[in-house]
Amino acid sequence: MCGIVGYTGHEQAAPILLDGLSKLEYRGYDSAGLAIEGKENIEVVKAKGRLRVLEEMTDNGNALSGTCGIGHTRWATHGVPSVVNAHPHCNKKKTIAVVHNGIIENYQSLKEHLIKKGYEFESETDTEVIAHLLDRYYEGEPLEAITKVMVRLNGSYALGILFEDHPGKVFAVRKDSPMIVGSAPEGNFIASDVPAILKYTRTVYFVNNMEIVCMEADNISFYNLDKEQIEKESTTIAWDAEAAEKGGYEHFMLKEIYEQPKAVQDTLSPRIKDGQIVLEELGMTEEEIKKLRRIYMIGCGSAYHVCISARYVLEKLTKIPVEVDLASEFRYRDPILEENSLVIVISQSGETADSIAALKEAKRKGVRVLGIVNVVGSSIAREADSVLYTWAGPEISVATTKAYSTQLAACYLIGIYFAKIRQNISDELYEKLVEELTKLPEKIQRVLGDKERIQWFANKFAASKDIFFIGRGLDYGTSMEGSLKLKEISYIHSEAYAAGELKHGTISLIEKGILVVGVATQPELYEKMISNMVEVKSRGAFLMGLTTYGNYSMEDTANFTVYVPKTESYFTTSLAVIPLQLFAYYVAIARGLDVDKPRNLAKSVTVE
Ligand code: AGP
């Protein structure tokens, strides 16, 4: 996910574009750039790092003169964060400049075709292909070139384009990635999202798929793929600026909870082609996978909880023993690592100091390291022998939700992929699991529909002093994540216990009215879980049950029950965690706390 802006009007463009980009940094912030139409030619300035680097380079835009331009803030997908990979990208003559939000799925074949035609590439990006394609088809008429390029692109794109010999004009195109047009007295705007232009206007046009925009200082025209002009109605935006950055949600955390269906979809779909899991990015041969004798999974916080849950899945599917470690422990315990093993380091930021140190310790011991990381080009992504990126997009809220869910999805892919290669599962089970994976996003969406009930229940327990989560097997891992979510944003003391462990001491903590959340999604452990829930209920606990549809007997024991759709037992964490995220969120809201920036915490713990 990236942020694009464009402006043409009566004011200097660069400061306006930088201001717009600053409102879109939540969409990506690893590099940024501007292209401004100067007197003679298009001037392009790009910088790696946060937007403020570009602002400093251009004296907040005052060093660039011109009243027409485009800008971009990047969340790397193809090519690490760098100046050369930053947008805008240009044709060789620098007479065409492009900013892009989205992913061009067929960029490799287009790139090979263009190279055969003599085009030279500077960057690793998919976007640069668009700049050269426009050059290839441009004969003085932008619409002609743009439509020829559109029919050759597969994937998603929102584009801002400048043509040097069409001064004062910004062209824009949209397919699947968001794009709006804003009309103001100062001039006209394109942007990925409303926040970028709210300071100047609330009059916007929403661009539909395959529509083309030609914007001048005092005129905006829209065209379809046949180059026919089309009329569009404007909309007046009622949002305030802050709400707009969160897409209308009150907090980034809630926005990211609701982005999980898409985030999981975006992580799974590029790796499932015609019903087959494709994981070349692991960089492992089938022989190496067959020879694997042990897997070590390492992470911190929620990433560690993914490791805990993934162990149950990977061991059951691959029959490979899996060890799980907190990164902060692994790095100092001088671990004994077997030959023919694989270390998997999981990290949203890819910059967690303990996880980086654990990765280096594993490499020091000569073991292959795979990173499961959300930030392209981050330290762990670069240091690992191979990386399986999660495509959750930027995660702003300190409490992780969508990144956690995409990490789980990545682990499912690995487990099924390894199991097939090691012939631990039948072709029928393989097909069934892959098909069920593709249904996960829609099932996550269905769980989100239970928001109101969970909010009602959260309000009843917002004044709690202690809340416990219990589960067995996979549900124990889910309970750990639910407990951490609650602790880190509501500051309520909470623990997760393996339900079978209660009788060994912790059940002494149960007093009348204490909330205990029983997670019971594993069929073979359901009855055991009911017994454990009865144990705590008989000692005064108030019980919330969390199970799958069909287990209505839960209501004979629990005071309040939340159901999630049935799925393959391997995948239930992806559904059961959603109500726990919502529960934590609404408890914190009821307590009037800063959900997105909880006290004492940081989004990425880059220190020990
Ligand atoms: C999770 O909600 C926390 N913010 C925290 O535990 C986090 O998961 C942990 O710090 C690991 O971060 P990473 O995934 O970026 O390595």
Boltz pocket constraint, residues with backbone or C-beta under 6 A from the ligand:
constraints:
  - pocket:
      binder: B
      contacts: [[A, 300], [A, 301], [A, 302], [A, 303], [A, 346], [A, 347], [A, 348], [A, 349], [A, 350], [A, 351], [A, 352], [A, 355], [A, 398], [A, 399], [A, 400], [A, 401], [A, 485], [A, 488], [A, 602], [A, 603], [A, 604], [A, 605]]
      max_distance: 6.0
